Amino acid sequence: MLRQLLLDCGKLVSISEAEEKLRVEGAWTGVLELNLEEWKVPMLREEVAKQSGCSNGPQMINLTSSGKVLKDVDGTEKLSQLGLRNNCKVMATKISVDQGKLKQEFFAKEERCKRHSRLNLGLKDALVSADSLGLISCLIPIIDLPRLY
């Protein structure tokens, strides 16, 4: 948005000015004046964390608007591209440190489960191949393995 200002000396100057307002509620309540065409989610999250006094950093702030979670997947999308408009309301919530740790543990456990399932499938395929070649009975004579296929 360009606004033209007439300075005292009679010179006409045009400057870029943020006219859009964003209402923030939750962890911090207030109004931010910003340019929705320039600001990105990480910048907004950082500003809300600073205003709310979140000592754990901006990663502990969740932002939602119109029922959608504002995510900074690659950090290139502008707020206007995410559907935010002038006088739009954004809900800011703080994540507790324990909740953040639980989320990290959940994703770590999920990754371990995926890795184990891939290993189990590979082992099963190897045993089926070995069994079809008749190698299982001579490799492991003590254990009676059921047929896996």
Number of C-alpha atoms within 10 A of each C-alpha: 10 10 11 11 12 10 9 7 6 8 9 10 10 11 10 10 13 16 14 17 17 20 15 21 16 13 20 18 15 13 14 16 14 16 20 21 16 12 15 21 20 20 16 17 22 17 14 25 24 14 13 17 13 18 9 13 12 19 14 18 20 19 21 15 16 12 8 11 12 20 16 14 9 8 11 12 17 19 19 15 12 15 12 18 15 15 14 14 17 23 20 21 17 19 16 12 11 9 12 13 12 12 12 12 12 12 12 12 12 12 12 12 12 12 11 12 12 12 12 12 11 12 12 14 14 12 18 17 15 14 18 12 10 11 13 17 14 9 10 10 9 8 9 9 12 7 9 10 10
